[in-house]
Amino acid sequence: MVKKIGMRIPPNIGAEGIESVANWASSISLDVLDVPFYNEEVKTVLEKAGLEVGSIDGIGAVGHTKLLSIDEKSRAEAVDAIKNQITEVSQLGGKVIFMCLVPEDITMSRKEAFDIWKDTFPNIVKHAENQNIYIALEGWPGPAPYYPTLGCTPEMLRAMFHVIPSKHFGINYDPSHLVRLGIDHLRFLTEFGEKVTYCHGKDTEILHDELYECGVIPATFGSKYDFSEGSWRYTIPGQGDVDWAKIAVRLEKIGYNGPISIELEDHRYWGSIEDERKGIVKAKEHLEIYFK
């Protein structure tokens, strides 16, 4: 059963420095902190604050990544870098590397990127297995209009897990992305639950008036809100369409015992450290109803 709640670090909170971030997270009784990198200094700061490390961003593997470059030399260098990071994180006691696989060339088709991935990733995952590290694949579909990210749909994930069935290659379950894509976020857990390596606490509100205006494609003249493309917007948990009560039941059923880590992307709680802190606290309070 999930009994830990954490957070990714929002920009204004993060600007205060890791020690300040950790102390504030501890003061509101968070359990876990996701970090952009992990070393002895960060480990010491978290331990001193009574926090555990959650997911750690993969070097060069979050966003536009050379792991999916058409240039073999660039690709090989990126593979070496992520394998070295996996070794270092393992030696420090970390467990989860977070990845969001957006091709270096976002106009590349997902099929072409998948073919590159098939050559690149078996070696990375084998190294992760040897180091007892788990890879958590983020399902953000990537920037419009191409939506090039690998692993954001059941169709693609099924193909990826067929190529690499390892339990060390899994999913960062973030229902907010599934809701905006029109994918059943509960059915997703039924099919891919055993592949869930990590979880994000983020929600999506479907904006029905805007959905009438522009349909499921991005708004022509810009969205009304931050963290939106028109017919939906990301929110903190409890202010969108995600059914957290049912998620909690399904995560318990599949035996997930990692944290729910709040990823703050919400128009209403953005722009200042005060707003970010308010958003994190409200998100935590809602998640605690189901996960504490």
N, C-alpha and C positions, 0 to 999 in steps of 0.2 A: 504494500500500500504506500502511496505517495505521502510522505510526511515532511517534506522539505520544500520550501519556496525560496527561489533566488531571483536574480535579475542580471540581464545584460546591462552594461553601463551606458546610460544616456549621455549626450555630449556635454551639457553644462555641469552635470554632476561629476562627470569624468574629468573635466577641466580643473577640478580642485586637487587632483592627484590621487593615486591609489590608496594612500593611507587615509585620507579624508573620506574617500568612497567607502572603504572597508569599515571605518568607524561609524559612519552614518548608517550603512546597511545593517550593522550589528545593533545599532541603537533602536531600529524599528523591528528587530527580531527576525531579519532575514537569515537564512541558513547557508546560502550558497551564492557565490559571485562568479559570473562568467567573465573571462578576461581576454583581451586581444592578444596577449602573449603571457608566457609563464616562465619565470626564472626563480632563482633562490630568493631574491628580494621580494618578489610578489608573494611567494609561498610564505615567507616569514611574516609579512604584513597580514595576510589572511589568517594565519594561525594565531597571531597575536590578538586579532579581533574576534576570534572564535568562529571563523567562517571556513567552509570547505570550498575548494575550487570546483567549478562546474565544467562547462565546455570551454575549450581554448581555441581561438581562431587559428585555422591552419595557415601557415605562412604562404602567401601567394595563392591560397585556395578559397578565398572568400571574395566573390565578385569576378571581374574579368581575370581569368587565370591562364597562365602559360602552360598549365598542365594540359590544356586543350588547344595549344598552339599548332598551327600547321608546320611550323619550323621545328625540325627534329632536335636541333641543338638547344633551342629555348625550352623545349619540352623536357629534355633530359636534365637540364639544370634545375628546372622546377621540381622534377621528381626527386632529385638528390636533396634539394632544400627541404621538402616536406618529409622525406625519410629521416633526415637529420633531426628535424624538429620532433618527430615521433619518438625517436630515441631519447632525446633530451627530456621531453615531457614524461616519458615512462620512468626515467631515472629520478625525476622529482616527485613521482607518485601520482601524476595526473592520469586520467582515464579516457577522456572524450575529446576528440579533435573535431571541430565544427567546420563544415565546408559548404560553400554555395557555388556550384560549378557553372559559372557563366563563361562561355568561350571568349578568348581574347578578341576574336572577330565576331561581334554580336550578330552580324548578318549571315553567319554560317548556319546552315540548316541543322536542326537537332539530330537528324540522321547522320550527317557528316561528323558532328561533334561526338556522337555516340560511337562511331567507328574509330575515332582517335582515342576515346576513353577506353575502349576494349583493349587497345594496345598498351595504354599507359597505366591503368589502375590495378590489374591483377598483382603486379609487382609491389605496388604501394600497400595494398591490403595484406599481402603475405608478410610484409615487414611489420605492419600493425599487429598482425596475429602473433608474430614472434616477440613483440614488445608488450603484448597484452593491452593494446590501445584500441578503442572503439571509434570508428568514424561515423559522425552524425551528419547526414546529408540534408541540407535546408531546401525547402520546397518553394521558395520565392521564385516566381516564373521569370523574373528578369525584366529588363526595360522594354517598354513599348517602342516600336510596334512589333518587334521580333520575338519577344518572350523566349529567349534561347536557352534558359537554364536546364541542365540535365537533372532529372529526378523530381520534377514538379507535378507529374501526373501518374496515375496508376499504370497506364500503358507503358510509360518509359521505365518506371520503377520495376515492373514485372520483368522487362527485358534485361535490366541491369542486374537484378538478383538471379536471373537465369545464368548470366555470365559469371557472376561472383556470388555464390550462395553463402559465403562466410558470415558468421554471426558478428564478425568485427567490422562489417560494412553494413550500416543501417541508416535509419531515418531520424532526423530531428522533426518530431511531430509538432507542427504548427498549424492548428485548424484554421487560422485566419486566412491563409493562402488558399486552402481548399474551398472555403465558403465563397471567396471572391471569384474563384474559377468555376463555381457551380458543381463542385465535386462533393459528394456526401461525406462529411467529415467523420461520421460514425461508422458507416460502411467501410471507410478507409481503414479504421482500426480493426474491423473484423478481418479484413484481408491481410493487412500488413502489420498487425499488432506485434508479432514476434520479432519484427525488424525495428521496432522503436527503441532507439538508443538514448534519446534525449527528448525533452518536451519544452516548448515555449508557451508561455501564458500571454496570448494575444488574441484579439477578437476582430470580427469584421461586421459592420452594419451595412446591410443592403439598403441603398437609398432609392426607394421605389419611384418617387417623382423623377429623379435623375435617370433611372432605368428606362422610364418611358421616353425621356428626352433623347438619350443617345444609345440605348440598348447596352449590350455588353462590351462594345468597343469604347476606347477612350474618348472623352468629350472633345469635340473639335476646338472649342475656344477655351479650354482649360477647366479644371475641376474647381468646385467651390471650396474644397477643404484641402489641407495638407494630408499627405498619406492617403491619396485617393486618385482615381483616374476618371471619376465621373459618377458611375452608378453604384459605387461602394466606397467605404472608407474604413481604414484600420482603426480600432479602438482598444481601450483597455478591456480586460475581461469583465463581463457583466453588462457592457453597454453595446453589445452587438448581437449577432444571431447564433453564436456558438452555444451549444447545450453542454455547459460544464458539468452539470450533475450526471448526465449520461456518459460523458467522457471519463469522469472519475470512476464510475462503475466498470467501464470497459478496461481502463488501465489497471484496475485492481484485478480483474479477471485474467488478464494476460500476464500478470506478475511484474508489471513495471514498478520499480521501487526507487527510481531516480527522482530528481527534483522537477518541479514546474518552475521554469525560469521566465520571469516577466520581461518581455521585450516591449519597451515603451515606444509606440508609434501612434500618436493620437493628437489630432488637431487641438483638442481642448487642454491638453497637458504638455505643452511644448513652448519653447522660446525663452524660458528662464529656468534657473535652478529651482526656484520656488514651485513653478508649475510642474516640472519634472518630478520633484519630490512628492507633490500632491498626487500625481498620477500613479507613481509607484505604490504609495500607501493605499490608495483606493483599490488598485489592482490586487494588492496583497490581501486586503480585507475581503474582497469577493472570493478569491481563490481559497482562502482559509475556510470558507463555508463547506467546501467539498473535499479539501485535501489536507486538513489538519485534524 
